[in-house]
Amino acid sequence: MFKRVAIAAALCAAATTSSAGPVLLQQGFDNVAALAGQGWSLVNKSVATTADSTFWQQGNGGLFAAQGGSAGSYAMANYTSSLNGLLQTSGAIENWLITPLLAAAGGYTVQFYARTEDAAGWADGLEVRSGLVGSDGQLHFDTLVGSLNPLLEPDGVPGDWTLFSFTANFAAPFSGQLAFVYKADGSSANLIAIDELNVSAVPEPASLALASLGLCGMAAARRRRPQATGVAP
């Protein structure tokens, strides 16, 4: 009997604490060059960019293999984002990878794997920003959802694939875009890579309550069921 009560309590707790909702976006970065045709935007806001400066690009399986899929199926941005990075001189690198339009009732959770090259001394960072259209009709990425190595400390990003998860909640329905921003200084930049991106909606409180009541009700009904007596034939 105690075991059944414990299982029922676990079911109720799982229902009330779960944050998994409908999937809004999944991307394995098998073809970064094709992202623009799928509603993504690539914008390089680094200082001192030239015709040779790069945007986010396809991963290089020769450096390290992807978290999933073929060896080079990940997205990366690196020191070639600006002339400063190529010359290893001081100057801000700010390279943006922006998702298509997303819509959610109240918020979302973004999960992805990220890493840098396993080489000592480099200082790379990544910001995840949420963008909404303002009253001026322009997209503003004012909400910082999460960041990796915001102070740009040497070796501040893992040298192996590591799972990161950030959640953004909004009082009103959300309709906007996410941006992954590679940030570094040209004098110490190397690279940042991301893979296996998953963005899911945070369930509305009413949906969570209904799920919780349903599971708890089923568990309670199971506990109230009369126990059989006698010896089975």
N, C-alpha and C positions, 0 to 999 in steps of 0.2 A: 504493500500500500504506500509506504513512504517513497519508494522508487517512482511510482506513478505520479504522486504529488510533486516530486522534484522535477520530473519531466514536464509536467504541466506548467510549473513555474518558469522553467527555462523557455518554453514556447512563448509564454506571455512576455517575458523579458526580451526575447529576440524580436518579437513583433513591435514592441514599443521603442526599441533602440535602433532598429535597422534604418539606414539612410539610403539604401539602394532604390533608385527609381528608374524610369524609362531612360534608355540610352539615347543621348542627343547626338553624339559623334564618336566614331571610332576611326583610328588612323594608324596604320602600321608603317607608313612612309616607304612603301615599296618603290614609288616613283615620285620623287620630290618635284621634278620638272613638270609633272602633270597637275600639281596642286592648284596652280593659277586657274586652270580650266574647270576646277571643282569648287570655285568660290573662295579660295584662299588668296591672301595678299602677301607679297614679300616686299618689305620696305627697309632700305638701309639708311638710317639717320646718323651714321657715324660721321665724325668730322674728317675732312680731307679725303673724301672718297674720289676715286678716279675711274676711268673706264675699265680698269683692271680689278676694281674692288668687287667682291662677291656678295651675293645674297645668301640666304640659307640654301644649302646644297645637299646633294645625295651623299649618304655616308660612304666611307672608304673602308671596305672590308680588310684592306691591307694594314690599317691602323689597329682596328679591333672589330670583332664580329658584332652584329646586331643582337639585341635581346631576343628577338624572335624573327623567323623568316630567313631569307638569304643573308649572307654575310654583310652586305652593304645596305640592307633595307632599314635605314634610319635617317633622320634629318640632322644636319650639323651646321653650325656657323663657327668661323674661326678667325684667326688674326688677319687673314686676307680681306676682311671686311673693310679695311681702310689702309691708306698709304702709311699711316703711323704704325699699324701692325706689321706691315711688310718691312718697314725700316727699323722696327723695334724702338720707336721714339714715342714720347708721351702724347696722348691724344685720345679722346673718348671714342669708344666703339659702342654702337647702339644699333643692333640689327634685329628687325622685327619679322616675326612669322605670325600671321593673323588668320584665324579660322573663318569659315563661312558664318552666316547669321545663325544664331541659336535662340531658341525660345523655351522658357520654362515658367511654371506657375509661381515659383517662389525662390528658386535658387538652384545650384548645381554643385556637383563634386567633380573635380578634375583629377585624374590619376594618370601618371606616366612614369616611364623609366628615364633616368638621366645619368650622365657620366661625363668625364673628360678623359683625355689621354693620360695613362698612368706614367706621368713624367713629373719629376719634382720641380717645385719653384714657380709654376705658372699660377696666375690669379684670374680665374674666369668666374662669371656669375650669370644667373638667369632670373628674370622676373616673369611672373604670370599675372597679366592685367586683364581686367574686365572692362569692356567698352560699351557705352550707351550713346545714343544719338541725343544731343542736347537741343536746347531751344533754338540754336542757330542752325540746326540741321546737319551739324558736323558730328563725327564720331569722336568721343572723348574717352580715353582710357585712364580715368582718374582713380579707379579702384584697384589697389594692389591686392591680389588674391593670395599670393605667396611668393617667396623668393628663395633662391639658393645662393649662398655666399654673398649677401648684400654688401658687406664691407670689402669685398674683393681681396680676401686674405689669400696668401700663397697656399696652394693645395686645399682650398676650401670647398672644392667639389669632389665627390668620390671618384676614384680611378676605376671603379667597376660599376656595372649597371645597378642602380639603386631605385627602388620604387618610392615615388613621392605622391602625396595626396593632399589636396586643399579643397575646402568647401567655402562657397560664398552664398550667403542668404540675403534675400531681398524682401522688403515689405510688400512690394507690388510685383506683378508678373514681370519677368525679365525677358527682354528681346534685345540682343546685342551680339558682340563677338568677343573672343578671347585672343590675347596676344602673348606670344612667347618672345621675350626680348633678351637677346644675348648682350651682356654688358661686360666690358673690360676696358683696360687701358692699353694702348698700343705697345707700350714698353714691356708689358708682362702678359699679354694675351696669348692663349694657345687655341682652345676650342671648347665648345659645349655641344653635346649630342642628346637627342631625345628619341624615344621609341615607344611603341605600344600605348598610344594615347587613347584614353577613354573618358568621355564626359557624360555624366548621367544626372538627371534631374533629381533634386531632393523632393521626396514625397510631401504633399501637403499634410498639415496636422490632421485634418479630417480623415484622410486616407490611412494614416498611421493608426488612428483611433479605431477605425472600422476593422482594419487587419488585426489589431490587438484584441478587440472584442470577439471577433470571429474565432481566433485560435483559442482564447481563454474560454469561450463558451463551449467549444468542442471538448476542451480538456475537462471542464466542469461536468459536462454530460457524461463523459467517460467515467469520472469518479462516482457519479450518482447511479450508474448502471448496477442493478442488483447482482450480487455474486451468486454463482451457481452452487447448489448444495447436492449432497449425495455423491455416489460413485458413478463415474461414466461407464457405460456398458463396454 
